[in-house]
Amino acid sequence: MAFVGFGGFNRANQAAILQQQVSDQLQAQNIMTQIGAEQRKSQMQRWQINSELQTKIHEITAKVTVNKAKMADKAMNAITQYISS
């Protein structure tokens, strides 16, 4: 028999403790679910930012390449014109 009285455990106390433990476990599971959802959301945002960054890098690189080619063409035309004159 369990000691019932000053600080002793009885079935009602045990049931209340068990109920609190179950409640705590459910809260922990809910928190973990929320953390997982936030992690997935953050990962998608990082992927989107990285994708946009890579697109901008590609666009800038393409513009620089075109500008270098134009400068080379201008320089060649200037040399050709100088030689022709």
Rosetta constraint file for C-alpha pairs under 8 A:
AtomPair CA 2 CA 8 HARMONIC 7.38 0.50
AtomPair CA 2 CA 9 HARMONIC 6.46 0.50
AtomPair CA 2 CA 10 HARMONIC 6.48 0.50
AtomPair CA 3 CA 8 HARMONIC 5.04 0.50
AtomPair CA 3 CA 9 HARMONIC 6.22 0.50
AtomPair CA 3 CA 10 HARMONIC 7.21 0.50
AtomPair CA 4 CA 8 HARMONIC 4.70 0.50
AtomPair CA 4 CA 9 HARMONIC 5.89 0.50
AtomPair CA 4 CA 10 HARMONIC 5.82 0.50
AtomPair CA 5 CA 9 HARMONIC 7.79 0.50
AtomPair CA 9 CA 13 HARMONIC 5.85 0.50
AtomPair CA 9 CA 14 HARMONIC 6.58 0.50
AtomPair CA 10 CA 14 HARMONIC 6.21 0.50
AtomPair CA 11 CA 15 HARMONIC 5.99 0.50
AtomPair CA 12 CA 16 HARMONIC 6.14 0.50
AtomPair CA 13 CA 17 HARMONIC 6.13 0.50
AtomPair CA 14 CA 18 HARMONIC 6.08 0.50
AtomPair CA 15 CA 19 HARMONIC 6.00 0.50
AtomPair CA 16 CA 20 HARMONIC 6.16 0.50
AtomPair CA 17 CA 21 HARMONIC 6.21 0.50
AtomPair CA 18 CA 22 HARMONIC 6.21 0.50
AtomPair CA 19 CA 23 HARMONIC 6.14 0.50
AtomPair CA 20 CA 24 HARMONIC 6.07 0.50
AtomPair CA 21 CA 25 HARMONIC 6.17 0.50
AtomPair CA 22 CA 26 HARMONIC 6.22 0.50
AtomPair CA 23 CA 27 HARMONIC 6.22 0.50
AtomPair CA 24 CA 28 HARMONIC 6.14 0.50
AtomPair CA 25 CA 29 HARMONIC 6.17 0.50
AtomPair CA 26 CA 30 HARMONIC 6.17 0.50
AtomPair CA 27 CA 31 HARMONIC 6.16 0.50
AtomPair CA 28 CA 32 HARMONIC 6.16 0.50
AtomPair CA 29 CA 33 HARMONIC 6.13 0.50
AtomPair CA 30 CA 34 HARMONIC 6.22 0.50
AtomPair CA 31 CA 35 HARMONIC 6.13 0.50
AtomPair CA 32 CA 36 HARMONIC 6.12 0.50
AtomPair CA 33 CA 37 HARMONIC 6.23 0.50
AtomPair CA 34 CA 38 HARMONIC 6.15 0.50
AtomPair CA 35 CA 39 HARMONIC 6.11 0.50
AtomPair CA 36 CA 40 HARMONIC 6.24 0.50
AtomPair CA 37 CA 41 HARMONIC 6.16 0.50
AtomPair CA 38 CA 42 HARMONIC 6.00 0.50
AtomPair CA 39 CA 43 HARMONIC 6.05 0.50
AtomPair CA 40 CA 44 HARMONIC 6.23 0.50
AtomPair CA 41 CA 45 HARMONIC 6.26 0.50
AtomPair CA 42 CA 46 HARMONIC 6.14 0.50
AtomPair CA 43 CA 47 HARMONIC 6.11 0.50
AtomPair CA 44 CA 48 HARMONIC 6.11 0.50
AtomPair CA 45 CA 49 HARMONIC 6.15 0.50
AtomPair CA 46 CA 50 HARMONIC 6.04 0.50
AtomPair CA 47 CA 51 HARMONIC 6.01 0.50
AtomPair CA 48 CA 52 HARMONIC 6.21 0.50
AtomPair CA 49 CA 53 HARMONIC 6.09 0.50
AtomPair CA 50 CA 54 HARMONIC 6.13 0.50
AtomPair CA 51 CA 55 HARMONIC 6.26 0.50
AtomPair CA 52 CA 56 HARMONIC 6.25 0.50
AtomPair CA 53 CA 57 HARMONIC 6.15 0.50
AtomPair CA 54 CA 58 HARMONIC 6.15 0.50
AtomPair CA 55 CA 59 HARMONIC 6.21 0.50
AtomPair CA 56 CA 60 HARMONIC 6.09 0.50
AtomPair CA 57 CA 61 HARMONIC 6.02 0.50
AtomPair CA 58 CA 62 HARMONIC 6.13 0.50
AtomPair CA 59 CA 63 HARMONIC 6.28 0.50
AtomPair CA 60 CA 64 HARMONIC 6.14 0.50
AtomPair CA 61 CA 65 HARMONIC 6.15 0.50
AtomPair CA 62 CA 66 HARMONIC 6.27 0.50
AtomPair CA 63 CA 67 HARMONIC 6.09 0.50
AtomPair CA 64 CA 68 HARMONIC 6.07 0.50
AtomPair CA 65 CA 69 HARMONIC 6.28 0.50
AtomPair CA 66 CA 70 HARMONIC 6.21 0.50
AtomPair CA 67 CA 71 HARMONIC 6.13 0.50
AtomPair CA 68 CA 72 HARMONIC 6.16 0.50
AtomPair CA 69 CA 73 HARMONIC 6.16 0.50
AtomPair CA 70 CA 74 HARMONIC 6.13 0.50
AtomPair CA 71 CA 75 HARMONIC 6.10 0.50
AtomPair CA 72 CA 76 HARMONIC 6.10 0.50
AtomPair CA 73 CA 77 HARMONIC 6.04 0.50
AtomPair CA 74 CA 78 HARMONIC 6.07 0.50
AtomPair CA 75 CA 79 HARMONIC 6.21 0.50
AtomPair CA 76 CA 80 HARMONIC 6.04 0.50
AtomPair CA 77 CA 81 HARMONIC 5.97 0.50
AtomPair CA 78 CA 82 HARMONIC 6.05 0.50
AtomPair CA 79 CA 83 HARMONIC 6.12 0.50
AtomPair CA 80 CA 84 HARMONIC 6.05 0.50
AtomPair CA 81 CA 85 HARMONIC 6.16 0.50
